Structure formats: C-alpha cells, structure tokens
Amino acid sequence: MLSEWFKHLDATNQEMVRRMLDLVAQQSVFGFLSVLDGTRQIEHAEGQRGYLELRYIKQGKEEILSGPKGKILHELLD
C-alpha cells in the first residue's frame, strides 16, 4: 500500500519522503545511543539513578563500550 502511494508521487516529493525517513532514522539511532550513554534520562527517580552498559566480550576479555566507563557513542554518529 505505501509502496504504491510512493510510486505515484512526483520525483520532488519522493526525494522529500526519502529525506524525511533519513532524518527519522538518524534521530532514532541518536536517541537510542543517548540512552546507552546515559545522556538521555529513562527514569524519573530522585537521587542516584541507574545506568546501562554495553559490553563486548570475547574469549573472556571484556570491553565496556558505553556507560559511565565507556565511550560517548552518540557523539560518533555523523
């Protein structure tokens, strides 16, 4: 259904839809990475809040990729 609608749009409007979808995808990934980084709040608690960590583990070796001891992932997004 959406594909048929899109095919009937003129070239200018198709490009606008592509640009809009690209922006939505970028903002979604940015928001998700911000939550992993701890820069976007996911709880409304008073005092100390919890945090998320993303870890990579291989052959017993562990690398923290995000969280208080990790990288700021959302800054890596262009």
Secondary structure, 3 states (H helix, E strand, C coil): CHHHHHHCCCHHHHHHHHHHHHHHHHHHHHHHHHHHHCCCCCCCCCCCCCCCCEEEEECCEEEEEECCCCCCHHHHCC
